[in-house]
């Protein structure tokens, strides 16, 4: 039984790591994130528990999501919507079923991911014969399209690693956490992304505000120093500084098309789509139906760049826009769970630091839908931990 338990544990680590960290990788036209579905093989070992879980009250939410989607889609569902809904249910049920195991392997999955990343860097350096010059690793993801198709995709999954490793270094003073922290920071600089450093600043601020009373002075000091490093890094990078300047100017006055940054225009346009959608459909367009809202409203929006109407049509520029557009006023329920999770002193800070930063980055800076970067898993863990906390309280 112990051997079976170890195999189960390792399969969960691998499947979770692939889904969260290697979601951008495709081999032979097969996206590796779908490997997580093979975890259902483990369910055979716990089939009795699996059957009992079908009576879990948490599953009622999926009935509501389906009814909301069906009604919002005017009683007509495309194959794409049905397919993504089924995938949502399958992934969600795995998280509900293996929640405790997933919480235990969060840190181990980071180590596995970095082992894979380091090996890829080593092979790249050997084959490119750049043994001394690290310039070959600059903009590695965007240029080589290995592991991630762009630098911001690394930012989506690495802010939690950065903040978590710093906290553990301060508390436990172990060399492994120093190594992970410096490695993450080095990769972030070589593959610079505004999403990463802005995400670090937002996440540290959010964690300090929501957990101020439970944090030690040394932890708060470390987070503040990391925030300062992030601000300096952003303003030292001319491209990032230009994006911030453009975003500020574009929200206060009109800019001509030559001055607007494409990513800024896409970001602002997605919010305009969201606002227009709320006005027309306050109860939302239904799960994964952002593209319908986008197509409905994009022609009403004065975009500053000719490419903007053709970009981020399915998921918007971030997941906050996507969720609010698709769920409307029901998105306030998610906001409630996130706030409760963040402020609760009964939920382990260990979990918060592993979940909140990546969740915030994908929610507000650079999202790629529910099934990329582990977003759906983070969201479900937030909800499940809050519900468990409430029931224990009662």
Helices and strands as residue ranges (DSSP letters): H 2-21, E 26-27, E 30-31, G 32-39, H 40-43, G 44-46, H 47-53, G 57-59, H 60-72, H 79-97, H 99-128, G 134-137, H 140-144, H 151-172, H 175-190, H 194-210, G 212-214, H 217-236, H 238-252, H 262-280, H 290-297, G 298-300, G 308-310, H 319-327, G 328-330, H 331-343, H 349-364, H 375-393
